[in-house]
Amino acid sequence: MPAPRPRRAARAARTAAAVAVLLAAAVGCGDAGGLQGAGATPTAVSPARLWPELPPASSPAFDVGEVKTHAVKGVAVPGDDIRRVNPVGIVRAEIAASPGDYDGAKAPYRDTARRMADCGEGAGRGACPVLRPYYRDVTGDGRDDLTLGFRLLPEGLTAVRVYTVEKHRLMEVMSWEDALSGVELAGRSVILRSPSEVAGYEYRLQWTWDPDQRAMLLTHDEMLRTGPRGHSHAPRSSKSPAQPSASPSASPSAPSSPAPSSASTG
């Protein structure tokens, strides 16, 4: 057997010394304060593969929007500075590109288009459905990216988009709509929280930047307990949006994990 490396040998020596001190304390003090067993260790159980005879799937059954990015048409990026792009103009461009969603008496988000007239003072002001923008480097290229939200009315949903600048173009790299109870930025991730129809639980979706795909990917999709027993969790059983809830706060709350860094607004 080869000789242990210096770091490993030093760690082993410190461990042996600590064990000797503990044993000496146990002998000198008798039963009071001595070492006690923690009980039997549970036996590890490996996953059991079910229905091995099933043929492997070759394509996904449901589309949750993975790797759907596109350049925003009609919106310029002066000096490649995303802070110089008007967030209201970005939403106007999306409305113009999707008339079936916003134009007409039966369009699901018709009130959003109507209330865009209230955005004269900018995003996050008055009755404008566009929420105030947040700027942070979520792609890791050292430049600010844009996380933008706007209300989908009268459905009571909130649309969340993430934009970056690539080859002098404004690129949408993440898109989601849901009834949201909270939105958080944490490192390279955007975390969306939605109410659940199950009392005491909420849905938690985490989108994380993937440098290979050049897009935000849905990396976590789960149901979490919101009551005192916060360690229980179960996978989300449906991709359908939860029922509409109250409008989320304009300022994201601090996520539980991972810890966020600062984000600037406006």
N, C-alpha and C positions, 0 to 999 in steps of 0.2 A: 504494500500500500504506500503511495507517495506521501511524503511529509506534508502536513497541513500548511496552508498558506499563512503568512504572518498575521493577517487580520483574523482569519478563522481561529488560529492558535490562541491569539490574545482573547478573543471572545470566549473560547472554551475555558481558558484559565480564569477569567472573571466569573463565569458561570459556576465552576467548581468551588471557587472561594465563597460565592454567595450561598451555595448549598451547604458548605461546611459551617458557615455562620448560623444558618437556620437550624441545622441538626444540633449544634452546640446549644442553641437557645432552647430547643425542645427538650434536651436531656437535662439542662440545668433547671428548668422551670417545671418539670413534671407535666401533669395533664393540663394545668392552667396555661392557656395561650399556646399550646403545642400545635403541631401540624395535624390537620384533620383531612380525611378523604372527602372528595366532592361527590362521591357516588359513582355508579357505573356510567361509562360513556355510551351514548346511543350508538347502535350499529348503523354504519353507513349503508344506505340502500341505493343502488344504481337505478337509473330510469329503465322502465320496462317498455320495450317497443311494442306497440299495438298494431295489429293487422299488417304484418310484414309482407303479405301477399299482394297488397294494393300497389298498382303501378304508380311510379312517381309522377307528379304533375309536371307538365311542361310549360305552363303559363299560369299567371295569377287569375283567380276567379273574380276578384274585386279590385277596382281601381281606386286607390286613395291619393293619387296625384304624385307619385314618386317621379322625380327627375323631370318635371314639366317646367321648363324655363323658357322665357322668350324676351325679346327686346321690346320695350314699350314704344310703340310708334307715335310719332308726333310730339315727343317730349325730348328736348335737347338738354345736354349737360354742359353748361358753360365751364370751360377750363377743367373738365373732368371732375368738378367739385359737386358732389351730390347735395351739399348744403345749399347750393345755388338753384336747385330745382324746386319749383313750387309744388308742395304736396297736393294742394287743391287741383292743380293742373294734371297731376298724375291720375287722380280719381276721375276727373273729367274725361281723360283719355280712355280709361277703362269703361266708363259709361257709354262713350261713343262707340267703342268696339263691341259692346254687348247690348244692342238695342232691345233684344227680346227680354232681357232681365229688367230694364229700366224704363223703356218707352211704351206708353199705352196704359189704358185704364186697368187692364188685367195683368200687367207686368208685376212680378212679385216684389220688386224693390222700387216701384214707381215714386214713392215718397222721398227716397234718397235723391233721385234726379231732381225732383221739385225743390227740395230744400238746399240744393247746391247754390241756389240764388242767394242764400243767406251767408255765403262764404266770402263776402267782400272784404272782411277784416282778417281773413286768413284762417288756417286750420286751428281747431280747438277754441274758437271764439263764437259766442252767441249760439244760434241754432244751427250752425254749420255741422253737417253729419261727419265731416272729416275730423278725426281726433288729432291732438297735437303730436307731431312727429318725434321719434327718438333716434338719435344718431350714435352709433357705436361700430367699431370694427368687429364684425362677426365672421368675416372671411379670412382674417389673419394676414391680409396684405398690407397692414399698416395704415389704411385709409378708412374713413368713416363709411359705414353703410347705413341704410335707412330702414327702420321698422315703422310701418304705417298702418293705422287702423281707421276704419270708417263704419258707420252704422248702416245696416241694411234694413230699410223701413218700407212698409209697416211690419215686417216680419219680426223685428226685435232682435235680429242677429248682429254679430260684429264680424266684419271681414278684416283679416290680418294679412299683410303683405310684407315681404322683405325684398329690398332692392339693393343692387350693387352696380358699380360702373365697370364695364368691360369693353375694351376697344372703342372707347369714346361713346358707348351706348349705355342707356339705362336698362339694366337687366332685372326682370322679376325672377327671383330664385326660390320663393316660397309663397304659397297661397292657401288660405284656409278660411272657412266661414263656419261659425257655430254660435250657440248661446253661451257667452263667456261670463265667468265670474271672476277671472283674473288673468293677466298676461304678465310674464316675467322674462327678463333677459339674464342669462347666466353663461358667461364665457362665450362659446361659439354656438349657444343654443337659445331658442325661443320656446318658452314653456307656456302652454295654454291650459287653463283650468275651466271645466264646465260642470254645471250641476248635473246630478244623476237622478233618475227616477227612483233609485233605491235610497231610502232615508239613511242619512249618516255617511254617505259616500259621495265622491266626486270623480269625474274623469280627469286624467292628466295626460296630455300629449306633449311630447318633447321633439322639436325639430332641430337638427344639428347640422352644421355646415360640413359637407363632404368635399374635400379638395379634388378628388378624382372625378366625381360627377359634376363638379361646379354647381352644386345645388344644395339646398337644405333638405335633408332626408328625415322622414319620420322614424326616429330611433327608439322611442318609448311610447307605448299606448296602453294605459293601465287604469284600473279603478282603485282608488285609495280611500280608506276610512278617514273621515274628518272629525270624528268624535275623539274621546280620550284614548281609546286603544288604537293609536295611530300606526302600529306595526303591521296590522292586517292589511293585505292587499290581494287583489285578484285581477286577472287580465280583463280588459274591456271586451264585452261580448258583442258589441255592435258598432258599426261605423256611422250610424245615423246620428244627426245632431240631437242634442238634448233639448228639452223644452225651453223656450225663452225665459230668461231671468232678468234681474235688474242690470242696468248698464254698469260695466266695470269701471273702477276708479281710473281717473286720468293718469295717476302715477302708479307704476307697477310696484307691488309689494316685494319684499325680499324673499327669494326662493329658498326652499329648505335644503336643496342640494342640486348642483354644486353652488358654492357661494358666488354671488355676483360681483362684478366690478362696476365702476361707475359708468353711467350713461348720461349723455347730454341731450337736452331737448331744445326745440325751437331753432 
